[in-house]
């Protein structure tokens, strides 16, 4: 399974209400459930006129199929290469030294 | 895969793309049978180019989606209302599309026009006329064998054949050699495959995919060969997709239980594709093949599943929902969606489809109350009227009469009678129309007195009665019965004053102004234009347009030709924009008469043919018939038997003096030209000119007919009441009469007035003027009369090259000639007429050649004399 970041351009995304976001979530869950293959929606972030979603799936095509079924745009789908954060600072430092 | 044997076609389309990228657009229509490779050809050409590509398609739904192909591209093209499924007027869509396509080089592809809706045809015609001035490659495709005589796409195909910058490509089947290339390496025999497939590229390709099997005998067999290994559950998914000719929306897949592994298995068949937000078959032939495998009785269940799914995702396309509801045999939903689809079609200006949807709704309206059925029938009848199917519209309204009675609604019954009266009048049955409107007024009067049935007394009944009275007054005005018109208007105005009936009040005022104008009160013109403006401001388009129609008509009748030109310049585009067919036909007919009076024979004939070619609206056909008869008579001496007989029958049905007298004048002119005695002239005309002489507002018609009867020696004395230029002729002031006509812009009558003179110099001048006008046969006839009267010095026939006149110009060329006369350059003309400078250049050359002038300066210098300013 691979992890993807999906950028969805939605004008006025930041103005979406909690009810609207709930509706989108339920559509997304139904779309994921209908795929008949392993699929995991991890988390989504609303920022400006975009949604940034983190999904786990077998491949990019499955991510796009999920978007089609949900009626969502998927302007850019990028596989996550790796992640890091404050908690990884030490290990990196050690590795450099 | 390379495209075989399409090099020429690819070259043509490639050239269109290059030209579009350079800002001077072009259009290409690709024509061929199903499977001929239309989509493949189009796809192969624009794929490589850097232009923006917008793809829209038409679908084989029971009734097409109004503006379907433009809805498909709305999102990408960035034009608003259609994108959100909102209703948008045709004019608005055209404007938005024009703006969206003007700024950025674009390939617009609209496939499968044999399934197109009427509104989309209008939009495409709008683009086709302007394509030369836009950075647009307009690529369309259709199957010519599926386009019958009354198909809505016909006018567009006419444009494609006629307009500059548009090309039509007919795709021929592949040769044996071509088939050989496609089946190379499969072991199949090219000759055999060619014989079975007829060289149909789609068929050949399907055969080549499965060379191991026995050769299929049909496309269907070839397609179904792809499905032999598909299990029954997966086959049902293919059948579900086949129920949706537009597409199976991706969003309904969860509701239908179609998972990703299933889609991946089906991918192996090579039959499906993803497009327009859904699953589609790669080819319509494949869809039909799969549809044919749905077992008898199985289709309703499949459609019901799709319909449920579409409802769940909130689909906003009622045309699609109607398609599935009807096929699912779900009457309630069929009625609901068909009504919604009809409303959407009306907003889009797609009246053919609106009528179809209302018909669908009526077919599924099982136990509805009579008033509901009657109301739907009335809506249907209006759409039939809008599509020039008047006879059907009248039948449909008449079918509501018993229903309103069953429903106990006299208000409905009165309104239906009034509507039917209007349609009967447009159908040229004036007497029937008057009987119906009288009945409408009686029914309404009974409600007013409280003796009728239905909603109780008083206020509800009054508007119905006022409307009936106003219609009755209008019909009286049309037959110059000003007293009766005025009484009807007084009655209607009283009703209008009792409440909030602003439209009725304005309508009454407008007909009152028209009546005054008939009586010769020219100051009524100003009031009339104010009233038309007021109607426009309120959005009462039909009332505004009727005002324009009548104003233009009276302006021509009373020989205010330049004023008529101005009115029609403003009003004809309005009738097209607001989609009011009766007024468009009527005004085109009036313009035909106007051009005729101005000696613009070519443009007059063009307008006349335009009206005569359209079926319906018989009341508007009279002048076009006269023009179609008299232009060839004046130009070439062709005797006009048939058209004048038809016109006379029509005038007898309408039975109004303003319509009867011009036909009698035409018959008299024909008799004068051919020398064949016609009892309609020697008897009817002589009698009617005397009778009409006492009728208000007939000074022009009487004068014109009297002039011909005097020339024929059938009238001893002129009637007392004739219009000014005729009075001059009657009093022997031929020169004054001729200059009056010349000032009015009617050179033919100017020449004829001089010809009536006793002075031989006037008469020879008349012959020269007629030659100049291109009325060669009339000039010849005058020569015969001159010689018979012993006048020497009869002017000889001119050589062809010495004529300079705009009589042969078409409407478009006349527009160009007027702009040339005003000193515009080709670039300025191109900008004003939405054409490319090259096309403008062609037009200018054609105009100069037809007028026999060597350069544009000559047009400017002689503009006044040629009637171009």
Interface residues (C-beta under 8 A of the other chain):
Chain A: X30 X31 X33 X34 X35 X36 X37 X62 X65 X68 X69 X70 X71
Chain B: X250 X251 X253 X254 X257 X258 X259 X260 X261 X262 X263 X274 X277 X313
